[in-house]
Amino acid sequence: MSWRFVVVAGFFVTTLVVSNIIAVKLVEVGGRVFDAGNILFPLAYLLGDVLTEVYGFRVARRMIVLGFACNLLAVGAIQVAIALPAAGFWVENQASYETVLGTSLRLFLASLAAYLCGELANAFVLSRLKVATRGRFLWSRTIGSTLVGQGLDSAIFVTLAFAGTGAPLLETALTTWAIKVAWEVLATPLTYAVVTYLKRREGLDVYDRGPLVPAMLRGRA
């Protein structure tokens, strides 16, 4: 792969890791509460759309799995850092450090499950819509796949993270879903620009016309 692919993949993975770190802050705007990760996380879906549209579903799937692994590494490293004994002159900062960087196991698992299901669904839907539309109407693929992928992401995360806590699940899920979809819609001109540039420079425009599920999952060796 070219350096352009490496740049897109690098931003994709960085977006995922940073979004999880900043998500511990809760923001309230207009009476709606959502985590700060929503200001950046939708960029991961935009970059995922670019990867799928230009390089194909199989390449995008590898990047999604890589992002999953990098998130595991980041959270694991943070937990180890929290567990390490603080220096005597720094111990008063320990509680703040844990508050800012720490996360509960439940939120962590909810985030990873939501990301994996949402991103894979997003890539799958976009790749199938590309074949169905014969490569036309890019906006319909990026927005359509985001509606599905971000819908799954928001529903899975909110349900797993907050079920039984008294939090308004439906309202929270719909709010985060609306923010992410609006982000994607507003960023459509940027998606067009990046996709057009990469297709021209890379000389690639992959169509996933064959089966997208690995052979083993289809019951074949």
Secondary structure, DSSP 8 states (H G I E B T S, - for coil): --HHHHHHHHHHHHHHHHHHHHTTSEEEETTEEEEGGGGTTHHHHHHHHHHHHHH-HHHHHHHHHHHHHHHHHHHHHHHHHHHS---TTTGGGHHHHHHHH---HHHHHHHHHHHHHHHHHHHHHHHHHHHHTTT--HHHHHHHHHHHHHHHHHHHHHHHHHTTTT--HHHHHHHHHHHHHHHHHHTHHHHHHHHHHHHHHHT------S--S-GGGGT--
